[in-house]
Amino acid sequence: MDFNFTPEEEKFREKVRAFLDANLPRDWGSDDFEMPDELAGRAFYIDWHRRLYANGLVGMSWPREYGGQGASPVEQAILNEELARRRAPGPLGGIGLALAGPTIIVHGTEAQKKRYLPKILSGEEKWCQLFSEPNAGSDLASLRTRAELKGDEFVVNGQKTWTSGARTSQFGILLARTDQSAPKHRGISYFIVDMKSPGITIKPLRQITGESHFNEIFMDDLRVPRENLVGKLNDGWHVANTTLANERGTGALALLVRFGTQYQELVDAARIALRHGRPAVADPVVRQRLAEYYIDLQRLKYNVYRGFSAVIKGGKPGPEGSIQKLLWSELSQKIQEFAVELQGPGAQLAFKEPRAMAGGYHQRLFLRSRADTIYAGTSEIQRNIIAQRVLGLPRTH
Ligand SMILES: Cc1cc2nc3c(=O)[nH]c(=O)nc-3n(C[C@H](O)[C@H](O)[C@H](O)COP(=O)(O)OP(=O)(O)OC[C@H]3O[C@@H](n4cnc5c(N)ncnc54)[C@H](O)[C@@H]3O)c2cc1C
């Protein structure tokens, strides 16, 4: 891979930097900056999305005819890198932008592209992902939600779970079984569902951090118009693989900067925390751990470059995204576990507790990071994919 950027790409980087200078609040990212309260924070993020969109910085690599910029993946990567470098928020509506949109671009009808893509970009419509079920997570193809074609509508019955952001979404991407007699991967179809339709009940689930970001979804005689089928009938597994590959593989360059920041925050924590009466960062065992995670970070970096280079040449993320997913999710947990360990008994002080080190910031991230090795495919599943589809090893069962 060529690590240099072209003069045009460097010019684009300057444009992004100028945008950030002009639009981010003046003390953004400094210790003095505080989001006033939850509601004002929400208004800020909506306004931020609008500014990104107005400047052509949302869904940049999407086709122009549906509101994108037709930009190269390198420009998208530069944008991600610059946002992350300033710790600036990305656009809203991650599932629409990262999963539903790219899938509709590849498999959707012209009418679907025209109807849904522009409003994902403008942030007017949010999306959620209705894939996992109580007995179908890692083995997603064993899902049991059924969709039966009756006239011009599919009638859907079943249950989904762990659906992130369902209560604030207008649409969902749904996998349902449309042929009971076919082998399990061949009888599934992929749909767009209006989340406000009668027949959908949403129940929030409480997470370890205290938040209720994800939900259970019950579908009772939910009616989905025939034109909301994405791809061919019973070919939903093929369509879903586009969604899943995007879930694992995209945004990796932004992740690199995110973990670079998290690593730096860990070093800061080691400077503040004490060990044997001295800053922990002076302890040889602590230094060894910091060096180990730095090496992990470099490992992640070169794997991301390799994957990114393949996307530029081949145009779509492949199973190698599993290597990146495995590396970043496990590094994320190691960094947060160590940041908590460094605090000794003080680690028991929770997030927002005034006497907690850094306001309990690492305690919260530690709890949140437990999910990293589960969503977008667990670590065991990533290892299976790497073994079978990257290394070409035989199945053992
Ligand atoms: C924060 C978060 C957000 C999520 N958001 C969404 C969402 O928006 N939409 C959605 O559809 N889903 C979502 N999920 C669900 C997520 O995709 C599943 O949790 C994940 O796929 C694992 O499935 P499961 O929870 O059913 O675990 P299971 O599949 O039951 O796995 C249990 C354990 O068995 C292991 N295991 C299973 N099969 C194998 C195997 N073949 N070989 C080796 N080990 C195996 C797993 O690695 C795991 O350790 C979210 C999950 C989390 C944590």
The ligand as an SDF file (V2000), in Angstrom:
LIG
                    3D

 53 58  0  0  0  0  0  0  0  0999 V2000
  -24.1990   -3.5160   22.7560 C   0  0  0  0  0  0  0  0  0  0  0  0
  -24.8890   -4.4620   21.8150 C   0  0  0  0  0  0  0  0  0  0  0  0
  -25.6780   -3.9530   20.7980 C   0  0  0  0  0  0  0  0  0  0  0  0
  -26.3350   -4.8250   19.9210 C   0  0  0  0  0  0  0  0  0  0  0  0
  -27.1360   -4.2900   18.9600 N   0  0  0  0  0  0  0  0  0  0  0  0
  -27.8040   -5.1000   18.1160 C   0  0  0  0  0  0  0  0  0  0  0  0
  -28.7200   -4.5830   17.1280 C   0  0  0  0  0  0  0  0  0  0  0  0
  -28.9080   -3.3750   17.0270 O   0  0  0  0  0  0  0  0  0  0  0  0
  -29.3900   -5.4350   16.3290 N   0  0  0  0  0  0  0  0  0  0  0  0
  -29.2120   -6.7900   16.3990 C   0  0  0  0  0  0  0  0  0  0  0  0
  -29.8210   -7.5010   15.6040 O   0  0  0  0  0  0  0  0  0  0  0  0
  -28.3760   -7.3300   17.3260 N   0  0  0  0  0  0  0  0  0  0  0  0
  -27.6800   -6.5290   18.1810 C   0  0  0  0  0  0  0  0  0  0  0  0
  -26.8360   -7.0600   19.1480 N   0  0  0  0  0  0  0  0  0  0  0  0
  -26.7880   -8.5220   19.2880 C   0  0  0  0  0  0  0  0  0  0  0  0
  -25.4730   -9.1480   18.8810 C   0  0  0  0  0  0  0  0  0  0  0  0
  -25.3420   -9.1890   17.4790 O   0  0  0  0  0  0  0  0  0  0  0  0
  -25.4500  -10.5540   19.5080 C   0  0  0  0  0  0  0  0  0  0  0  0
  -25.4170  -10.3910   20.9030 O   0  0  0  0  0  0  0  0  0  0  0  0
  -24.2690  -11.3570   19.0650 C   0  0  0  0  0  0  0  0  0  0  0  0
  -24.3780  -11.7040   17.7020 O   0  0  0  0  0  0  0  0  0  0  0  0
  -24.1190  -12.6730   19.8810 C   0  0  0  0  0  0  0  0  0  0  0  0
  -25.3020  -13.3930   19.9060 O   0  0  0  0  0  0  0  0  0  0  0  0
  -25.9590  -13.8860   21.2930 P   0  0  0  0  0  0  0  0  0  0  0  0
  -25.9910  -12.7190   22.2250 O   0  0  0  0  0  0  0  0  0  0  0  0
  -27.2450  -14.5590   20.9490 O   0  0  0  0  0  0  0  0  0  0  0  0
  -24.9230  -14.9440   21.8880 O   0  0  0  0  0  0  0  0  0  0  0  0
  -24.8010  -16.4840   21.4840 P   0  0  0  0  0  0  0  0  0  0  0  0
  -24.7760  -16.6000   20.0040 O   0  0  0  0  0  0  0  0  0  0  0  0
  -25.8280  -17.2540   22.2270 O   0  0  0  0  0  0  0  0  0  0  0  0
  -23.3630  -16.8320   22.0350 O   0  0  0  0  0  0  0  0  0  0  0  0
  -23.1020  -17.1750   23.3940 C   0  0  0  0  0  0  0  0  0  0  0  0
  -21.6280  -17.5660   23.5160 C   0  0  0  0  0  0  0  0  0  0  0  0
  -21.3630  -18.7620   22.7260 O   0  0  0  0  0  0  0  0  0  0  0  0
  -20.3090  -18.5260   21.8060 C   0  0  0  0  0  0  0  0  0  0  0  0
  -20.5440  -19.2360   20.5400 N   0  0  0  0  0  0  0  0  0  0  0  0
  -21.7170  -19.2820   19.8570 C   0  0  0  0  0  0  0  0  0  0  0  0
  -21.5670  -19.9840   18.7120 N   0  0  0  0  0  0  0  0  0  0  0  0
  -20.2870  -20.3900   18.6550 C   0  0  0  0  0  0  0  0  0  0  0  0
  -19.5140  -21.1500   17.7220 C   0  0  0  0  0  0  0  0  0  0  0  0
  -20.0570  -21.6260   16.5950 N   0  0  0  0  0  0  0  0  0  0  0  0
  -18.1910  -21.3730   17.9920 N   0  0  0  0  0  0  0  0  0  0  0  0
  -17.6420  -20.8840   19.1320 C   0  0  0  0  0  0  0  0  0  0  0  0
  -18.3300  -20.1660   20.0510 N   0  0  0  0  0  0  0  0  0  0  0  0
  -19.6190  -19.9140   19.8310 C   0  0  0  0  0  0  0  0  0  0  0  0
  -20.3240  -17.0240   21.5830 C   0  0  0  0  0  0  0  0  0  0  0  0
  -19.0590  -16.5540   21.1470 O   0  0  0  0  0  0  0  0  0  0  0  0
  -20.6770  -16.5010   22.9700 C   0  0  0  0  0  0  0  0  0  0  0  0
  -19.5460  -16.4350   23.8010 O   0  0  0  0  0  0  0  0  0  0  0  0
  -26.1720   -6.2210   20.0420 C   0  0  0  0  0  0  0  0  0  0  0  0
  -25.3730   -6.7260   21.0770 C   0  0  0  0  0  0  0  0  0  0  0  0
  -24.7410   -5.8740   21.9580 C   0  0  0  0  0  0  0  0  0  0  0  0
  -23.8940   -6.4710   23.0630 C   0  0  0  0  0  0  0  0  0  0  0  0
  1  2  1  0
  2  3  1  0
  2 52  2  0
  3  4  2  0
  4  5  1  0
  4 50  1  0
  5  6  2  0
  6  7  1  0
  6 13  1  0
  7  8  2  0
  7  9  1  0
  9 10  1  0
 10 11  2  0
 10 12  1  0
 12 13  2  0
 13 14  1  0
 14 15  1  0
 14 50  1  0
 15 16  1  0
 16 17  1  0
 16 18  1  0
 18 19  1  0
 18 20  1  0
 20 21  1  0
 20 22  1  0
 22 23  1  0
 23 24  1  0
 24 25  2  0
 24 26  1  0
 24 27  1  0
 27 28  1  0
 28 29  2  0
 28 30  1  0
 28 31  1  0
 31 32  1  0
 32 33  1  0
 33 34  1  0
 33 48  1  0
 34 35  1  0
 35 36  1  0
 35 46  1  0
 36 37  1  0
 36 45  1  0
 37 38  2  0
 38 39  1  0
 39 40  1  0
 39 45  2  0
 40 41  1  0
 40 42  2  0
 42 43  1  0
 43 44  2  0
 44 45  1  0
 46 47  1  0
 46 48  1  0
 48 49  1  0
 50 51  2  0
 51 52  1  0
 52 53  1  0
M  END
$$$$
